[in-house]
Amino acid sequence: MMELVRRPHAQNFVAFAAERPEVLVLSADLTSSCEANDFRDAYPERFFSMGLAEQNMIGFAAGLAREGFSPWVHTFAVFICRRAFDQVAMSVGYPNLPVRLVGFLPGITTPGGVTHQAIDDVGLMRLIPNMTVLECGDATEVESVVDVAHEIDGPVYVRMLRGEVPRLFDPADRLRLGRARVLSEGDDLTVLTSGICTEQGIRASAALAARGVSLRHLHVSTLKPFDDPIVRSALGSTRGTVITLENHSVIGGLGSAVAEALAESGTGVKLHRLGLRDVYSHGASREHLMREHGIDALGLVTAVEQALGARFDISAEELAAVEADPAGGPANPEAL
Amino acid sequence: MSQQRSDSATSAWADEARRVARSVRRRVLAHTLAHDGGYLSQACSSAEILAALYTRVMRLGPSQGPPVPPPFPGPPGPHNPDSFTGAAYNGPVAPDLDRFVFSPVHYALVLYSTLIEVGRLAPEAMDQYDRDGSTVELIGAEHSPGHEVTAGSLAQAISQAGGIALGRKLKGEPGRVWVFLSDGELQEGQTWEAITAAAYHGIDGLGVYVDANGQCCDGAMESVMEVEPMVERLASFGADAVEVDGHDVEALAAPATRPRQGQPLVVVARTDPCRGLELLRSRAPRLHYLRFTGTAERERYEQALSELEQEA
């Protein structure tokens, strides 16, 4: 049974900060939207409202980091990565400051339309030298990513989930820097998924396994640096196609990172990148947009069918049933 | 620093500040001649501001930097333990000491010259100016002498200084954070975000000196984007804003002694981009970077330099 955890970051971050007085939160008028309101209420002296002014907020975070604090910027991913890109690159990235950028609403997780949908954030942050890029795929990773980020000597971008977040991984099986999770082993092809697409990958691989497809499935949470020996080994030993599935543009994110790794290794296997195919999205439900962009379980099944030259007659209903969601359906579209 | 002092003591530091300013102008002119170009108008406008900051306003310990700067050690990063900033030239970091954040880093030549004149940098440092592999860069970087942050993307430094000042406030440190800003940076929205945030959070450890020389890269400010009335705008954004004659070192130093009352201090220093070098005025309104048009012009500037040297 798949557990849904409500607002996993909120209380977890309060606990994380309890014994770490250097941890501060900077927010740009999206405090409870970024689940930082519990922190604000618990430690008001360590919470700084910076207003709707992200460029300045990044600079303040840089200055605080130079003074030995651990500033955690909380806002929507688009406003960190697009609006304040130069500030992130110059005020934080160049000096390798331990600023933690927590970006909410990755990809099409919001019905807020193109202005709120971070479809390019992973690519933008991967471009910045010294930046570590982490993405959460479930509630366990939301809870453990802060400890991982805290230990990194330099800036970290966290692609964060909020609201009702499924727990795919045991709470004790925490996120590890530079270590993918091997969710299934197989010989026919290799699938790498990240973020919310991992749940889709689990559903697809279960249905495909029932039809005899031997599929290796990796969940990737460290998008930069991309030097994970588990990923390298999986790519190097793949005989068939490699498929990537991500809630992001196919340019700049997981698919690009895998393409770069494959090309540089000289492996020469075919790569099929599933993601937003160099298009903007629009305001609609997560379920609708995942189907529209083909980044759901059915999209992955179709890609596997193409790779293997086979048809498995798997329906959307069957894939939904695999989810075994105790809440009886997908999470409500998240309001702003 | 005591605010009570005798007239003779006051004039002693002011005389020294004026000497530093004159020497900075002369040094930058000589350098511009030797290198066939330079940011000369910036020296003319800001010499007294930087001189007042280094001789009077800022409470700094002795330079910790080597008199001749080391070469570029590579960019900061987790695998480069050798990287450094140029802040060592502004003295040690201590709770009661001030910090300096230099924002318009194309003024680097003026800052290097000031550091030399106040004894924080050896004159030989300028042999490395704009040389490949050197930290004495044409456009200052955070590893350049006297620089502490990455600032060349204008208006980013004031936010970083605001963060440093907030951090120091949280730690209860009495030392202040001084920013040297150019007036063109008031065209950037981030500057106003920073002033607003510093005022909102009561960060009165932040002090800003603006070189209001009325010049931009394209020409006069009013022909690029008007930001007047500067003082009124700054005050309305929450700053303790004051306007002074930017060539009067005593007037420049005075606002720094005002009591801190929960607001960032912004001193708008009205300056003349041709101050002390009338010859430059014929170049107006394009004063951003001086490149000699030919031998005749060059000789006129050589003549001006020898006149300045005779005055000294």
Interface residues (C-beta under 8 A of the other chain):
Chain A: F48 M50 G51 A53 Q55 N56 M57 I58 G59 F60 A61 A62 G63 L64 A65 R66 E67 G68 F69 P71 D86 Q87 M90 S91 Y94 P95 N96 P129 N130 D153 G154
Chain B: P75 P76 G77 P78 T85 E142 V149 T150 G152 S153 Q156 A157 I158 S159 Q160 A161 G162 G163 I164 A165 L166 G167 R168 L170 K171 G189 Q190 E193 A194 T196 A197 Y200 H201
